[in-house]
Amino acid sequence: MWMLGKFRLYLVWVLLISGHGFAIEFNESNFIIPIPNKRRVTKLIPFPNRTRDTLIYMMTLFLNPLEESLSVIESHPPQKIDWAFIPAASLAPEALTVFKEASRQETSASVFELLKNLLATQPTLNARHLHHSRFPVPENVNQLQSQFSYHSWNREVIEVSSVKGTQRTIYRSPSDLPEISISETHVISDDTVRETELIISREDLSGQFDFFAYDQKGLLTQTSLFHSQNGKKVSAPVPYSCLTCHYDGTRGVFQRNPVFQFLTGRHK
């Protein structure tokens, strides 16, 4: 029931985001992107603004971390739309071409769907893969282990992960390294690793983390496998499937530890 409920939540969230069909505009130096913003307040406590925070996060994936300069302008008086400004100079050439083409579209397409499809079909547009300012993200698990020797880190073994359906080992970096978590999902029957996931803090002190996955062959992949209620494996896209559990609505960031872990004691 846990995973079924969580995937229902994820699907509702995606539908809500996808339903906003706002066009990208370009004024020769900046891309201007409208962001839905529901400012609901109950007893003076604002609700998490997941739609807004997700779109902003996904936009940052296209920016060179060394030149990242996305800015968000809130409408005054408060409206249902805010505006993100992305300098064209901060985009990689490939992403710049795609964004310009999107700005020429006559029909108003969902910005979320545009960004999601771009990352799924052209993973090299994700600047966080190759241009993480701390280090290039390793292309395979062997390089990952060689770079960090993470099998020597403190680890936690989860005998049956509620979201992976099998044994999972999570390694957490020591204090002299950036905040990193590396998890291995095991195939008990043949003592192999089905999937390895990397979560690493961003260098800009924003509180945001980047999410990557490696498949059974140890290669970077654009999908991650989850365990459904009926025992089947469900493939979901990376990084947005990771964002479902790791969203901190209080700070509006996607963090290292799953939020559901604190609420239920369960692990991602």
C-alpha positions, 0 to 999 in steps of 0.5 A: 500500500505504501508504494502504491500510495506514493506512486499515486501521489507522484502521478497526481503531482505530475498531472498538476505540473503538466497541466500548466501550459505556459510558453517560453519567451526569449528576448535576445538575452534571457529566456522568460519562463512563467512558473505556477505559484499557489500561495495557500496559507492556513493559520499563517503557515504556507503550504509547500509549493512543490510545483514551483520548486520542481520547475525551478529545480529542473531548469537548473539542470540545464545551466552550467554550474560554474555560470548558473544565474537563474533568477526568479521574480515574484509577482507583486501584488501576489499572483498565480504566476511568478517568472524565471529568467535564464540568461542565454549565456548560461546555457550550454550550446545544445540547450540554447538551441533547444530552448530557442526552438521551444520559444518559437512554438506557436502552441503553448506547451507544458514547460514541465513536459518540455523539460522532462522530455528534453532530459529523457531524450537528450540526457547530455543536456543535463549539465549536472552530469558532466559539469558538476563544479566539484567533479565530473560525475563518474560515467560508471560504477567502477569509476565511482568506487575508484574516486570515492572508495565508498565501500569504506564509508559508514553504511546502513543495510536495509534488509527489505527496502519498501521502495526497492523490494529487496536488500539495500545498502546505503553508504554515507560520506565522511565529514571531510567530503561533500555530503554524498549518499551512495546506495546499492540495491542487491539481487540476493539470488546471485549476489549482484548489484541491480542498481547504484544511486548517487546523491550529492550536494550542490556546491552553491550552498543552496541546500539542493542535491543532485540525483544520478543512477547506474544500471546493473551493468554499472553505467549511468542511466536515465531511469530507476527501478522501484517496487510496486505493490504487486511485486513488479518492478516499475521503471521511473525517470531520474531525477524527477522520480527521486524528487518525489521522496526528497522534497523538503517543503519547508525549505523548498529544496530537494535534499539528501534524506527522504522526507518519508523516512522521517514521517514513517521510518521507511527508506527510499 
